[in-house]
Structures are given as structure tokens and as C-alpha cells.
Amino acid sequence: MPTSKLDRYRGALDPLPETHLAWPLYGAGLDKLGRNGDSARRALPTFGPDELLVRHDAVSLCYTDVKEINLGPQHPRLIGRDLVSNPIVPGHEASMTVVAVGENLRGEYSVGDRFVIQPDVWYQGRSIPYSFGMDGAYRQYAAIGKEILYGDAGNYLIPVPYGMTYAAAALTEPWACVEASYRVSYRTQLRDRGSAWFVGGSRPGYEINEIWGAESSPAEVVVTDLPADLLARIRELSEAHGSKLVEMHRDTVLAGSARFDDIFVLDGDADAVDAVAPVLAKGGVLAIVRETPMTRPIHMDMGRVHYDHIVYVGTTGLNLDAAYQQIPVRSELRPQGIAWILGAGGPMGRMHLQRAIQSVRAPSKVVATNRGLDRLNALRGSLSELARAHGVELLVASPRHEHRQYDRIMAEVLSDGGVDDVEVMAASTEAIVEAARYVARGAVINLFAGLKRGATAPVEAWQIYGPTQLRIIGHSGSGLDDQLAVVDCAKAGQLQPERSVAAIAGFRQIPDGIRAMSAKTYPGKIVVFPLVTDFPLTALSDLKQVLPEVYDKLGSGGAWTGEAEAAFLEATLPGGGAHSG
């Protein structure tokens, strides 16, 4: 029979309290989180026969939380909600343990079961995210009902094994966002039953075959100023596959409300590309078909690349199929290639770097850059040994503080043929333009940090449709499948999410964590242990002075471990019972 405080906590064996603590948000700003700078005491959540009562064991703080707290009712997902009378509890990166089971679920769940939650909850076609559509994880306990257990994508609770640390489990959600950016796919044909626009063209001899077929036939096709032979071919395909064909002047199209899934700009210049780009639909493909370089860069909306999943492709030849199919858009890193994590020093950048190093089909060389030197030095200390263990050459430099080393590394990269993959953590158009200087043929620039829609960057289109065949892609958020994949990798020992932990705190120190994130104090993630009511926000390296018995159990590079977590919880959980609030 377990007797230690930690064993009783892990098994959820102590009596449940009557009350617990939460951090409700009553408006915009950190002063509106909780009451008078402290958490609120609430009655323990009630739960019905078809619900679970769970205890939040670890919560990873996220920049999404900062935005939610700073904006309050002006946050896009909280517009129209009166937070004064109906506050929301933030927090969505969480691991949890079942502490009570509704009678109708007792054959399926047991006290002590452990889970993580995928917070992007959809139920009956409605988005109700954990921390926006319903209260989130800045509370010690929560009732879990049908919206989560029987959601549109399935059960949004993902089982985790007993041996996984609480911190690692909570971190599978931000890791899922990283993983999702490598799992996104792009079409190699026209969107079936979508809309397409073919505009321009001064060369005879255009062909279109593979991308337009029985399973990739648009419902409507608009044509503008096409060569006669291409117009005849499109008319033939439209008649064969039941597409509605409309001839229309370019200005008329642009003045209307139509949006197109596929746009072909034939023999047009940069002005032509920039003019039609705004009518590209979400998930759309814009194909540039031109034989020679343009006289100026195009202006690509990087916010739309990131949030709307649009992509530009192209070819110099007359076969329009080649624009989509000669080098299909990939999102996974090129095995044995050269990867560049641009902005590697922050929490998400470190995750991308760790993933590149630990990937089953890893690149042979990874360049890690960051403007700030302190974060970069922390990265050197924490991940250099991991890179050596996996046989990956890690090159690290700050372009601001170590410009000579940076120039040397990038010159070496160019001599090796250029970078195959650039993962951009910096929400900066200048960073994207800088990255494009060093790319190899078939390279991918993946925008992880989101720029606002309308933030354009000057891009040499010749890199897209010419011999380089550069692809600039982006992705936002994660789904259930992405987080399941991360949990599976962690269970298989292929990934250690807990390496992302940079600092830990108790529940009442959540505001300190929010301030630290805003100030970019730590190079990695802050993890809060909700049942540890009070523990000062502490960098792992500072545990040497605060809790030396925990510090001594950190792993290589000062990484969080299961042994360190066990020692921490044994030392800090309430002595009167692990469930006490």
C-alpha cells in the first residue's frame, strides 16, 4: 500500500477537498487575473454520471495565455463575452489525473488514470477550446464532460503512461504545434469542385493534363486573356468534367467577391501576381508560369501563408502540371540535409531544434541562430551534447553578437549547396528575406511564428518558379492527431518533451510566470504544478540554491527528469494530503 506523499498523490488516494483554487480572468490585463493579485477559492467542481473529475497536475504556460490575458474581452475568441460577470479561466497546455468517475463511466475510466488534453475542442460543429470556449487549466480541478469525451474528432483526452512526467505530458500540446508544422500537406492537383482562374499568357503551346481530372475537376473556371490554344484545351476539359467556364476581364474579377482555390498567372510580371493574390482562397495555390526572371520582387502576404495555408508554386515551362508536380511541396525536414532554425533560442525554437536533432531521419547539419546571445548560450549548454549523441553537426551563432561566426557558418552552408529547410521562429519579414538568400534547390521556408495578415515580404519570384523551386509555407495550431503522434513518440523514447522545461513554479505564482514570458526571461517553457500551492518561479539552474536535492537529479544539460520531478513533488506537495488546496 503506497505510504509516501508522492505515491498517494500519483494514485489519487487522498480524500477530495471541498474547495480548490483558480485564476479566473475578469477583463484585460494581468491585474484582472484573479482577485487583488491572488487566485480565487471556489467550491470543488460538481460532476455528473457522464463526467469525470480531474486534477490538473502540470500546466505549461504559453504565449497564447499572455495574449488572452492582455486582450481580455478584445481577444478574437472572447469577443462579446462579459468577463466581469462571466470570467474565463485561461490555460490549455495541461496534464491531468482522474480523481473521481461518474457512475456511467466507471467501466471505462478509473481513479488514477492519467491524460493530457488536446485543447482545440470541437463539439457538434462548434469550436469550444479549453481556455476559451470553456474554462481552462489555471485551476486545480475540473469536470470533464461530453464535449471533450465525445467531441467531433473523438475523445480529446489522450492517455499517457504512469512513467511519463507530469511536465512532459503537459508539454505534448506545444510539441503538437511543432509536430503539426511538419505534417501539413499541400495539393498536387486542382481542388476538386473548387474554383480556378487562369489569367494571361503570351506563349502558345501550354499543356494541362495531370492536375485536372475526374477527381480534381473544379466546379467553376474563370479565364482571362488566354492564348487561343490553351483556351480551347480548358474548354475541352470543362466540358468533359462538367466545369462551368466563364470568360471575364481581370478588373471585373478583382472587383467582385469571388475567391479562387487555384490561380495561374501566365507570363505575367510582379504587378500581375500582386494584383491577383488577394483573391486566393484559404488553402489556395497560386502558380506563377513565366520563362524569365521578373524585374522586381513580388510582395507575398506572409500572414496568409501562415494562417490561411496558401502556397505559391511555379514553372518556367509550358506544362502547367509541372508547377504543381515537378517538386511537390513537402513539410518534413530533408533527411541528411541542412536545416536552419532561425530564432532557435526561444521556447518553440528549442523544440524545433530538439526535434531536428532527434528525428528518425534527421538532417546531417543544423544551424541554430538567435539574435539574443543569452538564450543562444543556454541552448549551447542544453542541446550540444544531445546533437553529438545523435551524430548531428550543430552550428550555433548570433548574427547580432557573433556576426563573424555567423557569416562563416552561412558561407560554409552556401558552399555545401544551401539550406534545405528553414524553420522561422521570428515574426519578421526581414528574417524571411534573409533566409531566402541561403536556400538550396527544392528548399522549404516554414513560417512557424505568425505575422499578421497583410504583412508582406519582398520575394524574388524567380526563386519560386525558376530553377530553385523554393516553397514558403506555414501552419498554425495543432489537432488531435498531431498530439497523439507526439505522445506516441514520447512513449517510444524518440522524444523527451521535458527537455523544454526552463523554469518551474507553484500555482499562486502563475502571474509571475506571465510576466516572465512577456519579458522573455527564460529560454524554454515555464511549467506550473497546480497542487503545489506556493513555490517561487525558479529557473532549473537556480534549483541548486533553492532545492539542491532536486537540482542533483537534473539530467544532461540541466534537463528536467522524472527523478527531479519526483523529488520536487515530494518536497513541495502539501503535507496534510496531496489533494489539499
LINHU-V362469 format. One record per residue. N is the residue number from 0. RES is the residue in three letters. D_CENTER is the distance of its C-alpha to the mean C-alpha in Angstrom with 1 decimal. Layout:
# LINHU-V362469
n=N res=RES d_center=D_CENTER
n=N res=RES d_center=D_CENTER
This chain:
# LINHU-V362469
n=0 res=MET d_center=42.2
n=1 res=PRO d_center=39.4
n=2 res=THR d_center=40.9
n=3 res=SER d_center=38.6
n=4 res=LYS d_center=36.4
n=5 res=LEU d_center=33.2
n=6 res=ASP d_center=34.5
n=7 res=ARG d_center=35.4
n=8 res=TYR d_center=31.9
n=9 res=ARG d_center=30.2
n=10 res=GLY d_center=32.6
n=11 res=ALA d_center=32.4
n=12 res=LEU d_center=36.1
n=13 res=ASP d_center=37.1
n=14 res=PRO d_center=38.3
n=15 res=LEU d_center=35.8
n=16 res=PRO d_center=36.3
n=17 res=GLU d_center=37.4
n=18 res=THR d_center=34.9
n=19 res=HIS d_center=31.5
n=20 res=LEU d_center=29.5
n=21 res=ALA d_center=26.7
n=22 res=TRP d_center=25.1
n=23 res=PRO d_center=25.4
n=24 res=LEU d_center=24.4
n=25 res=TYR d_center=27.5
n=26 res=GLY d_center=26.5
n=27 res=ALA d_center=24.7
n=28 res=GLY d_center=24.7
n=29 res=LEU d_center=24.6
n=30 res=ASP d_center=28.3
n=31 res=LYS d_center=27.5
n=32 res=LEU d_center=25.6
n=33 res=GLY d_center=28.2
n=34 res=ARG d_center=31.9
n=35 res=ASN d_center=33.6
n=36 res=GLY d_center=30.9
n=37 res=ASP d_center=30.9
n=38 res=SER d_center=29.3
n=39 res=ALA d_center=31.1
n=40 res=ARG d_center=33.1
n=41 res=ARG d_center=32.9
n=42 res=ALA d_center=34.7
n=43 res=LEU d_center=32.9
n=44 res=PRO d_center=31.1
n=45 res=THR d_center=33.4
n=46 res=PHE d_center=32.3
n=47 res=GLY d_center=34.0
n=48 res=PRO d_center=35.2
n=49 res=ASP d_center=32.0
n=50 res=GLU d_center=29.7
n=51 res=LEU d_center=28.5
n=52 res=LEU d_center=28.7
n=53 res=VAL d_center=26.0
n=54 res=ARG d_center=25.8
n=55 res=HIS d_center=22.6
n=56 res=ASP d_center=22.9
n=57 res=ALA d_center=19.9
n=58 res=VAL d_center=17.3
n=59 res=SER d_center=14.6
n=60 res=LEU d_center=14.5
n=61 res=CYS d_center=11.5
n=62 res=TYR d_center=11.7
n=63 res=THR d_center=11.2
n=64 res=ASP d_center=14.5
n=65 res=VAL d_center=16.0
n=66 res=LYS d_center=15.6
n=67 res=GLU d_center=16.9
n=68 res=ILE d_center=19.8
n=69 res=ASN d_center=20.7
n=70 res=LEU d_center=20.8
n=71 res=GLY d_center=22.1
n=72 res=PRO d_center=23.7
n=73 res=GLN d_center=22.5
n=74 res=HIS d_center=18.9
n=75 res=PRO d_center=18.1
n=76 res=ARG d_center=17.6
n=77 res=LEU d_center=20.8
n=78 res=ILE d_center=23.1
n=79 res=GLY d_center=26.5
n=80 res=ARG d_center=26.2
n=81 res=ASP d_center=28.9
n=82 res=LEU d_center=27.4
n=83 res=VAL d_center=30.8
n=84 res=SER d_center=32.2
n=85 res=ASN d_center=29.0
n=86 res=PRO d_center=26.6
n=87 res=ILE d_center=23.1
n=88 res=VAL d_center=21.8
n=89 res=PRO d_center=18.3
n=90 res=GLY d_center=16.0
n=91 res=HIS d_center=13.5
n=92 res=GLU d_center=12.5
n=93 res=ALA d_center=15.9
n=94 res=SER d_center=18.3
n=95 res=MET d_center=21.7
n=96 res=THR d_center=25.1
n=97 res=VAL d_center=27.5
n=98 res=VAL d_center=30.6
n=99 res=ALA d_center=32.4
n=100 res=VAL d_center=32.5
n=101 res=GLY d_center=33.9
n=102 res=GLU d_center=37.0
n=103 res=ASN d_center=35.7
n=104 res=LEU d_center=32.8
n=105 res=ARG d_center=34.9
n=106 res=GLY d_center=35.2
n=107 res=GLU d_center=31.4
n=108 res=TYR d_center=30.2
n=109 res=SER d_center=31.9
n=110 res=VAL d_center=31.9
n=111 res=GLY d_center=29.9
n=112 res=ASP d_center=27.3
n=113 res=ARG d_center=23.8
n=114 res=PHE d_center=20.5
n=115 res=VAL d_center=16.9
n=116 res=ILE d_center=15.5
n=117 res=GLN d_center=12.7
n=118 res=PRO d_center=12.8
n=119 res=ASP d_center=12.1
n=120 res=VAL d_center=15.9
n=121 res=TRP d_center=18.0
n=122 res=TYR d_center=21.7
n=123 res=GLN d_center=24.4
n=124 res=GLY d_center=22.2
n=125 res=ARG d_center=21.2
n=126 res=SER d_center=17.8
n=127 res=ILE d_center=18.5
n=128 res=PRO d_center=15.3
n=129 res=TYR d_center=16.2
n=130 res=SER d_center=16.9
n=131 res=PHE d_center=17.5
n=132 res=GLY d_center=19.5
n=133 res=MET d_center=21.0
n=134 res=ASP d_center=21.5
n=135 res=GLY d_center=18.8
n=136 res=ALA d_center=19.1
n=137 res=TYR d_center=21.0
n=138 res=ARG d_center=24.1
n=139 res=GLN d_center=25.9
n=140 res=TYR d_center=26.5
n=141 res=ALA d_center=25.4
n=142 res=ALA d_center=26.9
n=143 res=ILE d_center=24.7
n=144 res=GLY d_center=26.1
n=145 res=LYS d_center=26.1
n=146 res=GLU d_center=23.1
n=147 res=ILE d_center=20.9
n=148 res=LEU d_center=23.4
n=149 res=TYR d_center=24.2
n=150 res=GLY d_center=21.2
n=151 res=ASP d_center=20.7
n=152 res=ALA d_center=18.4
n=153 res=GLY d_center=20.7
n=154 res=ASN d_center=20.6
n=155 res=TYR d_center=17.4
n=156 res=LEU d_center=18.9
n=157 res=ILE d_center=18.2
n=158 res=PRO d_center=21.2
n=159 res=VAL d_center=20.9
n=160 res=PRO d_center=24.0
n=161 res=TYR d_center=26.4
n=162 res=GLY d_center=25.9
n=163 res=MET d_center=22.2
n=164 res=THR d_center=21.9
n=165 res=TYR d_center=20.8
n=166 res=ALA d_center=18.4
n=167 res=ALA d_center=16.9
n=168 res=ALA d_center=16.5
n=169 res=ALA d_center=14.9
n=170 res=LEU d_center=12.3
n=171 res=THR d_center=11.4
n=172 res=GLU d_center=9.0
n=173 res=PRO d_center=6.7
n=174 res=TRP d_center=7.6
n=175 res=ALA d_center=6.7
n=176 res=CYS d_center=2.9
n=177 res=VAL d_center=4.6
n=178 res=GLU d_center=7.2
n=179 res=ALA d_center=6.2
n=180 res=SER d_center=6.1
n=181 res=TYR d_center=9.5
n=182 res=ARG d_center=10.8
n=183 res=VAL d_center=10.9
n=184 res=SER d_center=14.6
n=185 res=TYR d_center=17.0
n=186 res=ARG d_center=20.6
n=187 res=THR d_center=23.6
n=188 res=GLN d_center=26.0
n=189 res=LEU d_center=26.7
n=190 res=ARG d_center=25.1
n=191 res=ASP d_center=27.7
n=192 res=ARG d_center=29.4
n=193 res=GLY d_center=27.4
n=194 res=SER d_center=28.8
n=195 res=ALA d_center=29.6
n=196 res=TRP d_center=31.3
n=197 res=PHE d_center=33.4
n=198 res=VAL d_center=34.7
n=199 res=GLY d_center=37.2
n=200 res=GLY d_center=38.6
n=201 res=SER d_center=41.6
n=202 res=ARG d_center=42.0
n=203 res=PRO d_center=43.8
n=204 res=GLY d_center=42.7
n=205 res=TYR d_center=39.2
n=206 res=GLU d_center=38.1
n=207 res=ILE d_center=35.6
n=208 res=ASN d_center=35.7
n=209 res=GLU d_center=32.8
n=210 res=ILE d_center=30.0
n=211 res=TRP d_center=32.3
n=212 res=GLY d_center=33.7
n=213 res=ALA d_center=34.4
n=214 res=GLU d_center=30.8
n=215 res=SER d_center=29.3
n=216 res=SER d_center=31.8
n=217 res=PRO d_center=30.8
n=218 res=ALA d_center=32.7
n=219 res=GLU d_center=33.6
n=220 res=VAL d_center=34.2
n=221 res=VAL d_center=35.2
n=222 res=VAL d_center=37.1
n=223 res=THR d_center=38.2
n=224 res=ASP d_center=40.8
n=225 res=LEU d_center=40.4
n=226 res=PRO d_center=42.9
n=227 res=ALA d_center=45.4
n=228 res=ASP d_center=44.7
n=229 res=LEU d_center=40.9
n=230 res=LEU d_center=41.7
n=231 res=ALA d_center=44.1
n=232 res=ARG d_center=41.5
n=233 res=ILE d_center=38.9
n=234 res=ARG d_center=41.8
n=235 res=GLU d_center=42.7
n=236 res=LEU d_center=39.1
n=237 res=SER d_center=38.8
n=238 res=GLU d_center=42.1
n=239 res=ALA d_center=41.3
n=240 res=HIS d_center=38.1
n=241 res=GLY d_center=38.9
n=242 res=SER d_center=36.7
n=243 res=LYS d_center=38.0
n=244 res=LEU d_center=38.9
n=245 res=VAL d_center=39.3
n=246 res=GLU d_center=40.7
n=247 res=MET d_center=39.6
n=248 res=HIS d_center=39.9
n=249 res=ARG d_center=36.7
n=250 res=ASP d_center=37.4
n=251 res=THR d_center=38.0
n=252 res=VAL d_center=34.6
n=253 res=LEU d_center=32.8
n=254 res=ALA d_center=34.8
n=255 res=GLY d_center=33.8
n=256 res=SER d_center=30.9
n=257 res=ALA d_center=29.9
n=258 res=ARG d_center=26.4
n=259 res=PHE d_center=26.2
n=260 res=ASP d_center=23.9
n=261 res=ASP d_center=25.6
n=262 res=ILE d_center=27.4
n=263 res=PHE d_center=29.7
n=264 res=VAL d_center=31.1
n=265 res=LEU d_center=34.2
n=266 res=ASP d_center=36.0
n=267 res=GLY d_center=34.6
n=268 res=ASP d_center=34.0
n=269 res=ALA d_center=31.1
n=270 res=ASP d_center=32.6
n=271 res=ALA d_center=32.4
n=272 res=VAL d_center=28.8
n=273 res=ASP d_center=27.8
n=274 res=ALA d_center=30.1
n=275 res=VAL d_center=28.6
n=276 res=ALA d_center=24.9
n=277 res=PRO d_center=24.6
n=278 res=VAL d_center=25.8
n=279 res=LEU d_center=23.1
n=280 res=ALA d_center=21.5
n=281 res=LYS d_center=17.9
n=282 res=GLY d_center=17.0
n=283 res=GLY d_center=20.1
n=284 res=VAL d_center=21.5
n=285 res=LEU d_center=23.8
n=286 res=ALA d_center=26.3
n=287 res=ILE d_center=28.4
n=288 res=VAL d_center=31.7
n=289 res=ARG d_center=34.0
n=290 res=GLU d_center=36.4
n=291 res=THR d_center=36.3
n=292 res=PRO d_center=34.0
n=293 res=MET d_center=33.7
n=294 res=THR d_center=35.5
n=295 res=ARG d_center=32.5
n=296 res=PRO d_center=28.7
n=297 res=ILE d_center=26.8
n=298 res=HIS d_center=24.5
n=299 res=MET d_center=21.1
n=300 res=ASP d_center=19.0
n=301 res=MET d_center=15.7
n=302 res=GLY d_center=14.3
n=303 res=ARG d_center=15.2
n=304 res=VAL d_center=13.8
n=305 res=HIS d_center=10.2
n=306 res=TYR d_center=10.8
n=307 res=ASP d_center=13.7
n=308 res=HIS d_center=13.0
n=309 res=ILE d_center=16.3
n=310 res=VAL d_center=17.7
n=311 res=TYR d_center=21.0
n=312 res=VAL d_center=23.2
n=313 res=GLY d_center=26.9
n=314 res=THR d_center=30.2
n=315 res=THR d_center=33.5
n=316 res=GLY d_center=35.6
n=317 res=LEU d_center=37.1
n=318 res=ASN d_center=35.2
n=319 res=LEU d_center=32.4
n=320 res=ASP d_center=31.0
n=321 res=ALA d_center=30.2
n=322 res=ALA d_center=27.7
n=323 res=TYR d_center=25.4
n=324 res=GLN d_center=26.6
n=325 res=GLN d_center=28.0
n=326 res=ILE d_center=24.6
n=327 res=PRO d_center=22.1
n=328 res=VAL d_center=18.6
n=329 res=ARG d_center=16.6
n=330 res=SER d_center=13.0
n=331 res=GLU d_center=14.0
n=332 res=LEU d_center=15.6
n=333 res=ARG d_center=19.4
n=334 res=PRO d_center=21.4
n=335 res=GLN d_center=23.8
n=336 res=GLY d_center=22.5
n=337 res=ILE d_center=21.5
n=338 res=ALA d_center=17.9
n=339 res=TRP d_center=17.2
n=340 res=ILE d_center=14.4
n=341 res=LEU d_center=15.2
n=342 res=GLY d_center=14.7
n=343 res=ALA d_center=14.6
n=344 res=GLY d_center=16.3
n=345 res=GLY d_center=13.7
n=346 res=PRO d_center=11.9
n=347 res=MET d_center=8.5
n=348 res=GLY d_center=10.9
n=349 res=ARG d_center=13.0
n=350 res=MET d_center=10.5
n=351 res=HIS d_center=10.2
n=352 res=LEU d_center=13.9
n=353 res=GLN d_center=14.8
n=354 res=ARG d_center=13.1
n=355 res=ALA d_center=15.1
n=356 res=ILE d_center=18.2
n=357 res=GLN d_center=18.1
n=358 res=SER d_center=17.2
n=359 res=VAL d_center=20.2
n=360 res=ARG d_center=20.6
n=361 res=ALA d_center=19.7
n=362 res=PRO d_center=20.6
n=363 res=SER d_center=23.9
n=364 res=LYS d_center=23.0
n=365 res=VAL d_center=20.0
n=366 res=VAL d_center=20.4
n=367 res=ALA d_center=18.6
n=368 res=THR d_center=19.4
n=369 res=ASN d_center=19.0
n=370 res=ARG d_center=21.4
n=371 res=GLY d_center=22.1
n=372 res=LEU d_center=24.4
n=373 res=ASP d_center=24.2
n=374 res=ARG d_center=20.5
n=375 res=LEU d_center=21.3
n=376 res=ASN d_center=24.3
n=377 res=ALA d_center=22.5
n=378 res=LEU d_center=20.2
n=379 res=ARG d_center=23.4
n=380 res=GLY d_center=24.9
n=381 res=SER d_center=22.2
n=382 res=LEU d_center=20.9
n=383 res=SER d_center=24.0
n=384 res=GLU d_center=25.8
n=385 res=LEU d_center=22.9
n=386 res=ALA d_center=22.9
n=387 res=ARG d_center=26.7
n=388 res=ALA d_center=26.6
n=389 res=HIS d_center=24.5
n=390 res=GLY d_center=26.5
n=391 res=VAL d_center=23.9
n=392 res=GLU d_center=25.2
n=393 res=LEU d_center=23.2
n=394 res=LEU d_center=24.1
n=395 res=VAL d_center=23.2
n=396 res=ALA d_center=24.4
n=397 res=SER d_center=24.0
n=398 res=PRO d_center=25.0
n=399 res=ARG d_center=26.5
n=400 res=HIS d_center=28.4
n=401 res=GLU d_center=28.9
n=402 res=HIS d_center=29.4
n=403 res=ARG d_center=32.1
n=404 res=GLN d_center=30.0
n=405 res=TYR d_center=27.0
n=406 res=ASP d_center=29.5
n=407 res=ARG d_center=31.0
n=408 res=ILE d_center=27.7
n=409 res=MET d_center=26.7
n=410 res=ALA d_center=30.3
n=411 res=GLU d_center=30.1
n=412 res=VAL d_center=26.9
n=413 res=LEU d_center=28.7
n=414 res=SER d_center=31.8
n=415 res=ASP d_center=29.7
n=416 res=GLY d_center=28.7
n=417 res=GLY d_center=25.5
n=418 res=VAL d_center=21.8
n=419 res=ASP d_center=20.3
n=420 res=ASP d_center=16.6
n=421 res=VAL d_center=15.1
n=422 res=GLU d_center=11.6
n=423 res=VAL d_center=11.7
n=424 res=MET d_center=10.5
n=425 res=ALA d_center=13.3
n=426 res=ALA d_center=13.5
n=427 res=SER d_center=16.8
n=428 res=THR d_center=18.6
n=429 res=GLU d_center=21.0
n=430 res=ALA d_center=18.5
n=431 res=ILE d_center=17.8
n=432 res=VAL d_center=21.6
n=433 res=GLU d_center=22.2
n=434 res=ALA d_center=19.9
n=435 res=ALA d_center=21.8
n=436 res=ARG d_center=25.0
n=437 res=TYR d_center=24.2
n=438 res=VAL d_center=22.8
n=439 res=ALA d_center=24.7
n=440 res=ARG d_center=25.7
n=441 res=GLY d_center=23.0
n=442 res=ALA d_center=20.3
n=443 res=VAL d_center=16.7
n=444 res=ILE d_center=14.9
n=445 res=ASN d_center=11.1
n=446 res=LEU d_center=9.9
n=447 res=PHE d_center=6.5
n=448 res=ALA d_center=8.4
n=449 res=GLY d_center=9.6
n=450 res=LEU d_center=13.4
n=451 res=LYS d_center=15.5
n=452 res=ARG d_center=17.0
n=453 res=GLY d_center=20.3
n=454 res=ALA d_center=19.2
n=455 res=THR d_center=20.9
n=456 res=ALA d_center=21.4
n=457 res=PRO d_center=24.5
n=458 res=VAL d_center=23.9
n=459 res=GLU d_center=26.9
n=460 res=ALA d_center=26.8
n=461 res=TRP d_center=29.0
n=462 res=GLN d_center=26.2
n=463 res=ILE d_center=24.6
n=464 res=TYR d_center=27.8
n=465 res=GLY d_center=30.0
n=466 res=PRO d_center=30.2
n=467 res=THR d_center=26.9
n=468 res=GLN d_center=24.8
n=469 res=LEU d_center=21.7
n=470 res=ARG d_center=18.6
n=471 res=ILE d_center=16.0
n=472 res=ILE d_center=12.9
n=473 res=GLY d_center=9.4
n=474 res=HIS d_center=6.7
n=475 res=SER d_center=5.1
n=476 res=GLY d_center=4.4
n=477 res=SER d_center=5.9
n=478 res=GLY d_center=9.7
n=479 res=LEU d_center=12.6
n=480 res=ASP d_center=13.1
n=481 res=ASP d_center=9.9
n=482 res=GLN d_center=10.8
n=483 res=LEU d_center=14.3
n=484 res=ALA d_center=13.8
n=485 res=VAL d_center=12.4
n=486 res=VAL d_center=15.4
n=487 res=ASP d_center=17.7
n=488 res=CYS d_center=16.9
n=489 res=ALA d_center=17.5
n=490 res=LYS d_center=20.7
n=491 res=ALA d_center=21.8
n=492 res=GLY d_center=21.6
n=493 res=GLN d_center=19.4
n=494 res=LEU d_center=16.8
n=495 res=GLN d_center=17.5
n=496 res=PRO d_center=14.6
n=497 res=GLU d_center=17.3
n=498 res=ARG d_center=17.6
n=499 res=SER d_center=14.8
n=500 res=VAL d_center=17.3
n=501 res=ALA d_center=19.1
n=502 res=ALA d_center=21.1
n=503 res=ILE d_center=22.3
n=504 res=ALA d_center=24.1
n=505 res=GLY d_center=26.1
n=506 res=PHE d_center=25.5
n=507 res=ARG d_center=27.7
n=508 res=GLN d_center=25.8
n=509 res=ILE d_center=22.6
n=510 res=PRO d_center=23.7
n=511 res=ASP d_center=24.3
n=512 res=GLY d_center=20.7
n=513 res=ILE d_center=19.6
n=514 res=ARG d_center=22.1
n=515 res=ALA d_center=21.0
n=516 res=MET d_center=17.3
n=517 res=SER d_center=18.8
n=518 res=ALA d_center=21.1
n=519 res=LYS d_center=18.6
n=520 res=THR d_center=21.2
n=521 res=TYR d_center=19.4
n=522 res=PRO d_center=17.4
n=523 res=GLY d_center=15.3
n=524 res=LYS d_center=14.5
n=525 res=ILE d_center=17.2
n=526 res=VAL d_center=18.2
n=527 res=VAL d_center=20.8
n=528 res=PHE d_center=23.3
n=529 res=PRO d_center=24.6
n=530 res=LEU d_center=27.9
n=531 res=VAL d_center=28.7
n=532 res=THR d_center=30.0
n=533 res=ASP d_center=30.6
n=534 res=PHE d_center=29.4
n=535 res=PRO d_center=28.8
n=536 res=LEU d_center=25.4
n=537 res=THR d_center=26.0
n=538 res=ALA d_center=24.4
n=539 res=LEU d_center=24.8
n=540 res=SER d_center=27.3
n=541 res=ASP d_center=29.4
n=542 res=LEU d_center=29.9
n=543 res=LYS d_center=32.8
n=544 res=GLN d_center=34.8
n=545 res=VAL d_center=33.4
n=546 res=LEU d_center=33.3
n=547 res=PRO d_center=34.6
n=548 res=GLU d_center=34.8
n=549 res=VAL d_center=31.0
n=550 res=TYR d_center=30.5
n=551 res=ASP d_center=32.8
n=552 res=LYS d_center=30.5
n=553 res=LEU d_center=27.4
n=554 res=GLY d_center=26.6
n=555 res=SER d_center=26.6
n=556 res=GLY d_center=25.1
n=557 res=GLY d_center=25.3
n=558 res=ALA d_center=22.5
n=559 res=TRP d_center=22.4
n=560 res=THR d_center=24.2
n=561 res=GLY d_center=25.6
n=562 res=GLU d_center=29.0
n=563 res=ALA d_center=27.8
n=564 res=GLU d_center=26.2
n=565 res=ALA d_center=29.4
n=566 res=ALA d_center=31.5
n=567 res=PHE d_center=29.5
n=568 res=LEU d_center=29.7
n=569 res=GLU d_center=33.4
n=570 res=ALA d_center=34.1
n=571 res=THR d_center=32.3
n=572 res=LEU d_center=32.3
n=573 res=PRO d_center=35.1
n=574 res=GLY d_center=38.4
n=575 res=GLY d_center=39.8
n=576 res=GLY d_center=37.4
n=577 res=ALA d_center=33.7
n=578 res=HIS d_center=33.2
n=579 res=SER d_center=34.9
n=580 res=GLY d_center=33.0
